[in-house]
């Protein structure tokens, strides 16, 4: 866990959803770079291997170039995927402010499929208010898209 996630002035985004799919099918959608590009963003260099560095590219803002720097922190096949999510620039206020966060996907069996719990932790408030608000809504949409892409795999 990074320092930001351990401080008391941080907030987490949590999205909890149950999908009518096997754990293995959801895991494939979570960990395939080609499928990730369809539900979140196209990753560059992603592999579900602990220690692996990769990036996403989004809309730049202010002093931030739009690159999200990630590193896989934990991989437990069909159960857990965790990566660091670092972005933004210290010079920015609002959109593009410095982020040092962690994204965790937890899979577990549910009565009618698989429960996916996403926790994006470590938002420093008030500095990351804009990111927390925007990404809180954004992750809900991303998880729904992940479900739709998984539907296509069956």
C-alpha positions in Angstrom: 0.0 0.0 0.0 1.3 3.5 -0.7 1.6 6.3 1.8 -1.3 8.2 0.5 -3.7 5.3 1.0 -2.7 5.0 4.7 -3.3 8.6 5.7 -6.6 9.5 7.4 -7.5 12.4 5.0 -7.9 10.1 2.1 -11.1 8.8 0.5 -11.8 5.6 -1.5 -14.1 5.0 -4.4 -15.9 1.6 -4.1 -17.9 0.0 -6.8 -19.5 -3.4 -6.1 -21.3 -5.3 -8.8 -22.4 -8.9 -9.4 -22.2 -10.3 -13.0 -23.7 -13.5 -14.3 -20.4 -14.8 -15.4 -17.7 -17.3 -14.1 -14.8 -15.9 -12.2 -12.5 -17.0 -15.0 -14.4 -15.0 -17.6 -14.4 -11.8 -15.6 -10.7 -12.3 -14.8 -9.9 -12.6 -18.6 -11.8 -9.3 -19.2 -9.8 -7.7 -16.3 -6.4 -8.9 -17.4 -6.4 -9.0 -21.2 -4.8 -5.8 -22.6 -7.0 -6.0 -25.7 -10.2 -6.3 -23.7 -9.0 -3.6 -21.2 -8.8 -1.2 -24.1 -12.5 -1.7 -24.6 -13.7 -1.1 -21.1 -11.2 1.3 -19.6 -8.4 2.6 -21.8 -5.8 1.0 -24.0 -2.9 0.0 -21.7 0.7 0.2 -23.0 2.9 -2.6 -21.6 0.3 -4.2 -19.4 0.8 -7.8 -18.3 -0.8 -9.3 -15.1 2.6 -9.9 -13.6 3.6 -8.4 -10.2 6.1 -5.6 -10.6 5.1 -4.9 -14.3 5.0 -1.2 -15.2 2.4 0.0 -17.7 0.6 3.2 -18.7 -2.7 4.6 -19.8 -3.1 7.8 -21.8 -6.0 10.2 -21.3 -6.8 13.8 -21.9 -3.9 16.1 -20.8 -4.7 19.0 -18.5 -2.5 22.0 -17.5 1.0 20.8 -16.6 0.0 17.1 -16.8 0.6 15.2 -20.0 -2.3 12.8 -19.6 -0.2 9.7 -18.9 -1.3 7.5 -16.0 1.7 5.5 -14.6 0.8 2.1 -13.2 2.6 -0.8 -11.6 1.1 -4.2 -10.9 1.3 -4.7 -7.1 -0.5 -8.0 -6.7 -1.9 -10.7 -8.9 -3.9 -13.7 -7.5 -5.5 -15.3 -10.6 -9.3 -15.3 -10.6 -9.3 -13.4 -7.2 -7.4 -10.2 -7.0 -5.6 -7.7 -9.2 -4.0 -4.6 -7.7 -2.1 -1.8 -9.3 -0.6 1.6 -8.4 -2.2 4.5 -10.3 -0.1 7.6 -10.4 -0.9 10.6 -12.5 -1.2 14.4 -12.6 1.2 17.2 -11.8 1.9 19.1 -8.6 1.4 22.4 -10.5 -2.3 21.5 -11.3 -5.3 22.3 -9.2 -8.5 20.5 -10.0 -8.2 18.3 -13.1 -4.8 16.8 -13.5 -3.7 17.4 -9.9 -1.1 14.9 -8.6 -2.6 11.4 -7.8 -0.8 8.6 -5.9 -3.5 6.0 -5.6 -4.1 2.2 -5.8 -6.8 0.4 -7.8 -7.9 -3.0 -6.5 -10.2 -5.5 -8.2 -11.5 -8.3 -6.0 -13.4 -11.2 -7.4 -15.5 -13.7 -5.4 -18.2 -16.2 -6.2 -21.7 -15.0 -5.9 -25.0 -17.0 -6.0 -25.6 -16.2 -9.6 -22.1 -15.5 -10.9 -19.2 -13.3 -9.8 -19.0 -10.3 -7.5 -16.6 -7.7 -8.6 -15.5 -5.2 -6.0 -13.4 -2.3 -7.2 -11.7 -0.1 -4.7 -9.7 2.9 -5.9 -8.0 4.1 -2.7 -5.8 7.0 -1.6 -7.5 10.2 -2.9 -6.0 13.1 -0.9 -8.7 15.6 0.0 -9.2 18.4 -0.7 -6.3 18.3 -3.3 -7.9 15.4 -5.3 -11.5 16.5 -5.0 -12.0 16.9 -8.7 -10.4 13.5 -9.5 -12.4 11.8 -6.7 -15.7 13.2 -8.0 -15.0 12.6 -11.7 -13.5 9.1 -11.2 -16.3 8.1 -8.7 -18.8 8.5 -11.5 -16.3 7.2 -14.1 -15.6 3.9 -12.4 -19.3 3.1 -12.2 -19.5 3.5 -16.0 -16.2 1.5 -16.5 -17.5 -1.4 -14.4 -20.7 -1.5 -16.4 -18.7 -1.5 -19.7 -16.6 -4.3 -18.2 -19.8 -6.3 -17.7 -20.9 -5.6 -21.3 -17.5 -6.7 -22.7 -17.7 -9.8 -20.6 -21.2 -10.5 -21.9 -19.6 -10.7 -25.4 -17.1 -13.3 -24.3 -19.8 -15.9 -23.5 
